[in-house]
């Protein structure tokens, strides 16, 4: 049985060197006992492992293992070194083991690394320096006491070097101490809690905390989850918490009573900036506004937006689903195969497209590339909602007496409900503002039908268009 004692300073490097040597000798995990310093024994009894490869040999580990080991070595679990060596041994047989988060050993080490990351975050947030007052060579000197849950001082100290490189400081913990003097960082032995003097920074912390404390949103459990009580005794501002919590309700009522009822002068200046950068409104050039639209990601792959076209005083608005391939290329609605079929059926039904305003519920072509072809993809609910804003502006401009909704996407955009299109077709519904909406299918639906079903479906579509013409008196 090998017993490996690792140094308290430079623990990761010590473990790495020892693990390399043991691996090269082919020593299996269950034959090694690990400890850090003289006072921490390894309780881990390794699971049976495969026999060593002939002659031992080094293992080339995935890049993620090094970062995982660097964090897990800092954990307080005395079994951490043995767990890491067991994983290192197993990686010699299966290099992809680290990707298996269901493996108990990998899962445990990942959770340990996560706990160390959280502890590091707490240290960077909750260390409070006090000025010692005996400055030398023009550099002010500070000290702080901190009680981390894990052995993170050596790993976290470089953060404080970057943040407070213009002063000398010491961070003392029950495990190690870090000292930064004249630009040099060094580590020393553990320390007892010192009697640090208060300084002017104490009042600054209290003032800051009073100003960020929101009495209208007091959530003690959430606050203690982010700022555990074990750190409070080293933070000057936490002495204010009991009094601030007790007075929270009264302060919230005072804030509500003192809330302004008249907009401050800056509101007008903000309004002027918003008006200067406003989006189009009814009466504006919608085509220009659409060209700059970034409300959803569809603009990124489309050739161009496709605005509606037709008389702005049209009694009928025809709303399709979205542009197709040809519409995307030409920038005009209903010029592809579905649009051509619509024109043929509309002519037979007596519906004059020239007197209608024709548009789509979604203004950009959504597709999936298949070689040189672009295959139509249905827009999502979010994309429909983003584009509904443009359709509402078109409706406000045109003010049609009747809207012909062709397809589920158009029906969704106009009524908020796309369900049961085939059972609702031929019926007349309403927009939220009360405009009649005649429901029918999209011509592209007819093009997808088998030849045996196409004639009957086209006749029903023609009947819907004829009803639209009759409702308008055409």
C-alpha positions, 0 to 999 in steps of 0.5 A: 500500500502506497501512502502519498502525502501532498503539500498544503501549498501547490496541492494540485501540482503535487497530486499531478506529479504523484499521479503521473509517477504512480500511473507510470508504475502501473499502481492501481487506485486501491493500492494508494492512500492519499492525504494533504499535509499531516492532518488530513487522511484519505478515507477512500477505499477504491473500487476494484480496477482492471489490471495495469497495462503491461509496463504501466505507461502514461495516459493522454487525458482529455483537456477537460480532465485537467480543469476538473482535477484542478477544481476537485483537488480544492474540495474539502472531501478527503476522498477527492485525490483517490477519486481523481486518480481512479478516474485517471486510471479509468481514462486509460481504458476509456478516453470517452468516460469523461463525457458520461455524466451518468457514471457515478465517479464522473458525476461525483467529481463534477458536483465537487467541481461545481461546489468549488466554483460556487465557493470561489464566487462567494469568496470574490463577493464576500471578502472585506478588506480592512486597512491596517494603517501602517503603509510602507513605501507609499503602498497602503496595507489591508487584511481580510479574514475569510472562512471558505468551505473548501481549500480555494485560497490558492486558486482564487488569490490571482483574482485579488491580485488583478483587482487590487494590484495597487496595494499590499494585502493579506487574506487569512483563512483557517487553511492557508494565508495569502500575502501580496506585497510589492507586487509579489504573491506568496502563500503561508500557513493557516491563521487564527481569526485576527482582530482587524480594525474598522476603517472608513470602508465599513461605512461605505459598505453600509451605505451601499447596502442600504441603497440597494436593499429593496424593502418592497421585495424582501425574500429572506430565503433567496437572500440567504441562498446567495449570501449564507449566514456563515459569512455575515460576521465578517461583513459590516453591512449584514449588521443592518439586515435585522433592522431593515427587514423589520422596517421593510413594510413601513418603508415600502408604504412610504415609497409608494406614498412618495412615488411621483405622479408627474413624469420628471423632466427627463421623460420628455427628453427620452420621449424625443429620442424615442420619437426620433428612432420610432418604428413605422406607424399607420400612414408610414412607408411600410416597405422601408420599415420592413427592410430594417426589421429585426424583430425575429431571426427570419431576416438573416437568411431571407433575400428580402422582406415581402410587403403587401401590395394593392390599393390602400383603400381596398375593401378586401384584404387577402392574407396568406401565410408567408412568402415562398421561394419566388416571392422571396426572390422578387419581393412581391406576394403571391407570384409563385405557383400558389399565387398563380393557382389563386389567380385562376380560381379567383377569376372563375369565382368573380373575385378581382385581385386588382381591387384587393390588398394582398399580403402575408401574415409573416413577411420573410421566407422561412426555409431549410436548404436542401442542396440547391433547393430551399424547402418551405418551413412553417413559422413558429408561434413566436415568429407569427407574433413578432410579425403580427405587428406589421400585419396590424399596421397594414390593417390599420392603413387599409381598413378593409371591410373583409379579410380573407384568411388563407391557411392556419398561419393567417388565421392564427395571426388574425384571430389568435387561434389556428386550430381546426382550420378545415372545420372552420373553413367557409365560416366568418369570424372576427378580428379583435377590432370586429373586422369580418374574417372569412376562413379558407385554406391556402392555395399551396394546400391544394397543390399538395393534394393527390390528384384524386382529391384535388378537384373537390378541394379546389371547388370548395376553395372556389366557393369560398372565394365566390362568397367573399366576392358576394359579401363585397358586392363584386 
